[in-house]
């Protein structure tokens, strides 16, 4: 198994290296290298999945660590952790990645940086697999930054567009905010336990190395990384802008996998979260869920709706972690990955068709992503329409779909928490409110895109169904949105009991002092909350769908009337609650102004007077020392003096050295006589 | 009365004459002759001290060594002078100053 893990990790990396260096010179720009590597990765993941199903052991785990470096008092280990969660995550990542690769061959056809696009996709797959396989905080952090990098590169893939490069920078910077918190958290755990390995950290926490307060802070610091990566309020602002990237990228990175990394991270760390930390997490998740879904209701850009929907669904998963039903958070992650990737790829197919229609009409002004320009496309794009409808139904949480099972479980977890702690009733309101709005805005999207009369007849006439490399992934993902794939070997569509819930079992919290309920108690609570939650969520899903039918299909309620009547909420929602503007006004502008002041102080005052002054003083001083002392005195007098005196004595003494032996003999005689005289005198 | 002093005086005179010759003569052969005088002055002293100083044979043996040395020296020195004459056409030692140039 461990060899499979290493192969899964390294294959996409090899594809990336090949692509980035020689991709352009390969036939077909080398897309087959990336597709091949990812497909093998998928096959290996499938094999691991098969092994997991054969073993059918909830406690199956392989945890191997190798020493990375040893600095005497500091030894750092890195390693690979493979358990059922890893296997499922690997399967999700490699499956979506493979489908997106295939889809991209058609979507990105003719792009001037075609090979680089595939290189970046492979880099992303490598990094994401690294996060999933890591058994330590440091490894996760490194790959965490790598997915951030590949996300940056792919959002800004069309960097000729200013909006794309701005969005890439925004995504990178906003993520940095969360990652700083994460880094502090990692270091808090490292300094106390001396290890980055999950097992050591958990053991340290269990042995009472941390006080509850410190543990709360450290846990929330780590969770800050998840807030950034999983686009939770207040760091959600980058994800909607990230839609500037190519649509397959949005499907892979900004819907199915990378943004779910935060959820996965919280899932892994669940045992060390204290009750306080969990409540904070639950509120952040719940608030994000309702907040983003309110925004999604009024957006007109098809990808923006899906982006806010993703934010909202990620909020659900985080809410599930906070409520203790964290295995169901992961369950929602897996089911959501399939149908949300499907939705994005469907929207990509629609945008592709719109784009080509505009292209044929030589219309470069209209926005191919604006739903107000679409309409009636269901007859033209049969496959896209049907797959999108299935995914939408799954997202809305209609029975017989995977989304129903997971969303229902998340809501049951929330309801159970509220039943035990009635003061947190808001969480339930958030959860069910978001469910209602999700059903509503998703069907609004479908009705605006595929139903009704086309806005422009000539555009409509030029719409064609996308080619098969694009529709095949859609069909695959739509198929995976049915309940059956997640409940096997059970066939009851209303119960989430199946291989997933059997193999992925919740672990008890390791926080000392029995502050958190045990996994068993949480499961017990959820069992009681399950039936009311299910009935409520079915009613709410159909309520939302019904409202959408009334407003956008039958037009019995005018959307404009509603907007006029609810002017303030409408304005807030349309403008995304002015979060970006608030950040611009209260964070970015003040810091820019501050930077300007500092720059003035630095350049105009410090640099010009202090630094230049120091330079001038040094110059003057060296001139004095150099000319007056070094040259005039040392060089001219002392050094040259030695030479001059040597020459003087030489000139005087050279007459003694005649070269005539007889002269020397005379001197010898004189010397001998003088010795004799001195001896005689003394 | 011929005593030690007489011999020493004769030795001193011989030495002085030899030294004078070595220092003042330009002719290489004359310089050589001066050297021979100096050596013989030493011989006179050796023999005189042997006779009057109770040194039995040591002085005689020394003077014999000196005579042999003088013969060898004369042979080598004359060979050198001959070579100088062959190459320079003169035996004037002042003109044998090629190393100086």
Interface residues (C-beta under 8 A of the other chain):
Chain A: X659 X660 X661 X662 X665 X666 X669
Chain B: X19 X22 X23 X24 X31 X93 X94 X97 X99 X100
